[in-house]
Amino acid sequence: MMTWASPNRNYWRLRLQPALMLILVSLLAGFLSCAREKDLEQASDWPQQEIMEETKPVTPPAPRITEEIYVDITARAALIFDKHKENLEEAHRQMDLVYQKYRITFEDYERYRRSLTPDDRRRLEKLVQERIQKIYTEYFENSD
């Protein structure tokens, strides 16, 4: 029988890691949306030039993000922000590379995230956890 003081740390790491990752992903999603909204607010403070020519209203393009892309980006975000928690500039730089890989912007990702129903979010969170387990070693080699 295992006890809390057991020398087998792998047992507890495997038992607690999914719950901790789920919490980390939830916190990360909130942090990302707050951080990017602050960046957008600062960018909107710049004076804007008036457009002289008359333009037709443009319909937003179809989403370029799929569930698979959303799951991969969310999993990578959790790992990147965990790895670079002391250097958020580096974390944001790494995330920009992930967005570039899929040729989307943070706004595309955020729009997709906000369009998810609560049931979809729960279903995708499970897939995110599985994806984190698969790509963990890309970010943390030999973590022991």
C-alpha positions in Angstrom: 0.0 0.0 0.0 1.3 3.4 -0.9 1.4 6.3 1.6 1.9 10.0 1.1 5.5 9.6 2.4 6.3 6.8 0.1 9.6 7.0 -1.7 7.9 6.2 -5.0 7.4 9.8 -6.3 6.4 8.6 -9.7 3.2 7.2 -8.4 2.0 10.5 -7.1 3.3 12.4 -10.1 1.3 10.2 -12.4 -1.7 10.4 -10.1 -1.7 14.2 -9.7 -0.2 15.4 -13.0 -3.5 15.3 -15.0 -5.3 17.4 -12.4 -2.5 19.9 -12.2 -2.3 20.2 -15.9 -6.0 20.8 -16.2 -5.7 23.6 -13.6 -2.7 25.0 -15.4 -4.5 25.0 -18.8 -7.5 26.8 -17.3 -5.3 29.4 -15.6 -3.3 29.8 -18.8 -6.4 30.4 -21.0 -7.5 33.1 -18.6 -4.0 34.6 -18.5 -3.6 34.6 -22.2 -6.9 36.3 -22.8 -6.1 39.0 -20.2 -2.6 39.6 -21.5 -3.6 39.8 -25.1 -6.5 42.1 -24.4 -4.1 44.4 -22.6 -1.9 44.4 -25.7 -4.8 45.2 -27.9 -5.9 48.1 -25.7 -2.5 49.6 -25.8 -2.4 49.2 -29.6 -5.8 50.9 -30.0 -4.4 54.0 -28.1 -2.4 54.9 -31.2 -3.9 57.6 -33.4 -5.7 56.1 -36.3 -6.0 57.6 -39.7 -9.4 58.0 -41.3 -10.0 55.9 -44.4 -10.9 58.3 -47.2 -12.4 55.8 -49.6 -15.7 54.2 -49.0 -15.4 50.5 -48.2 -18.0 47.8 -48.1 -18.5 45.9 -44.9 -16.3 42.8 -45.0 -17.7 39.6 -43.7 -15.3 37.8 -41.4 -13.4 35.0 -43.0 -14.3 31.4 -42.1 -12.4 30.2 -39.0 -9.0 28.8 -40.0 -8.8 26.8 -36.8 -10.0 23.3 -36.2 -10.4 21.3 -33.0 -7.1 19.5 -33.7 -5.3 22.9 -34.0 -7.0 24.3 -30.9 -6.0 21.2 -28.9 -2.4 21.4 -30.0 -2.1 25.1 -29.4 -3.7 24.9 -26.0 -1.4 22.0 -25.0 1.7 23.8 -26.2 0.6 27.0 -24.4 0.3 25.1 -21.1 3.8 23.6 -21.5 5.4 26.8 -22.8 4.1 29.0 -20.0 5.0 26.4 -17.5 8.6 26.2 -18.9 9.0 29.9 -19.2 7.1 31.1 -16.1 10.0 33.3 -15.1 10.3 34.9 -18.5 6.9 35.8 -20.0 8.4 37.6 -22.9 10.1 34.4 -24.0 6.8 32.5 -23.5 4.9 35.0 -25.7 7.7 34.7 -28.3 7.4 31.0 -28.3 3.6 31.2 -28.6 3.9 33.5 -31.5 5.9 30.8 -33.3 3.2 28.3 -32.5 0.6 30.6 -34.0 2.8 31.2 -37.1 3.1 27.4 -37.5 -0.6 27.2 -38.1 -0.8 30.6 -39.9 -3.3 32.0 -37.5 -3.3 34.8 -35.0 -4.0 34.9 -31.3 -7.3 36.6 -32.2 -8.3 33.6 -34.3 -7.5 31.3 -31.5 -9.3 33.4 -28.9 -12.4 33.8 -31.2 -12.5 30.0 -31.6 -12.1 29.5 -27.8 -14.9 31.8 -27.1 -17.2 30.1 -29.6 -16.9 26.8 -27.8 -19.9 25.5 -25.8 -19.2 24.3 -22.2 -19.7 20.7 -23.4 -17.2 21.2 -26.2 -14.7 22.8 -23.8 -14.9 19.8 -21.4 -14.5 17.4 -24.3 -11.5 19.3 -25.7 -9.9 19.7 -22.3 -9.6 15.9 -22.1 -7.9 15.9 -25.6 -5.6 18.7 -24.4 -4.5 16.6 -21.5 -3.8 13.7 -23.8 -1.8 16.0 -26.1 0.2 17.4 -23.2 1.2 13.8 -22.3 2.3 13.2 -25.9 4.4 16.3 -26.4 5.7 16.8 -22.8 9.2 15.7 -23.7 9.5 18.3 -26.5 9.6 21.0 -23.7 10.9 19.1 -20.7 13.5 16.5 -21.5 14.7 14.7 -18.4 12.6 16.5 -15.8 13.6 14.3 -12.9 
